[in-house]
Amino acid sequence: MDKDIIVKTLPEALQKKNTLLKGLFSGEISMKEFDKECAYWFISCEDFEPKLLPTRPKELLEYDSFTVTEKKNTSDKFWRQGSIYNYLEQKKTILDRNKGMLDKLIEFKSYIPEGDTITLAKFDRYILMYKQEKEYPENWQDR
């Protein structure tokens, strides 16, 4: 992401990042404190909903109706069509992003003190959302 975009859209994020790094490098805060502050910062962001997968192109919907033999005999050109290739790339990006967000939520939750039940509950709510998406394949597969 372009640094100018961060400065324009989230100036407080850049300031927070610089403050945390300065504190860590100067020894004012420990790595444990740095991790905890990053976790609080992370959970304060607003874009936590799992991303939905793109709609399957009509060619793939048609492919679903093929017999096993027809699927086996489908040429590589089929998979290189622009709509299918773009769809598969978008799908991979979204699945990777959703998995990464779940992993980060789990990691950052571990940095929150046990007594902060409100923040822990926030993490739990988002973790549950991502886990439910994974448990119900129709949500993580194509629409």
JOHUNOR-V137214 format. One line per field, one symbol per residue. phi: phi as a letter, one per 30 degrees, with the letter a starting at -180 (. if undefined). psi: psi as a letter, one per 30 degrees, with the letter a starting at -180 (. if undefined). Layout:
phi = ???
psi = ???
This chain:
phi = .dedddddcbddddddedddddddddidbddddedddddddedddcccdedddddddeddddeedddeddddcdddeedceeddedddddddedddddddddddedddeddddedddddddddeddddeddddddceddccdd
psi = kkeeeeeeeiefeeeeeeeeeeeeffgelleeeeeeeeeeeefflfifkkkkllkkleeeeeefflleeeeegklfeeffkeeeeeeeeeeeeeeeeeeeeeeeeeefeffkkefifeeeeeeeeeeeeeeeeefjffefak.
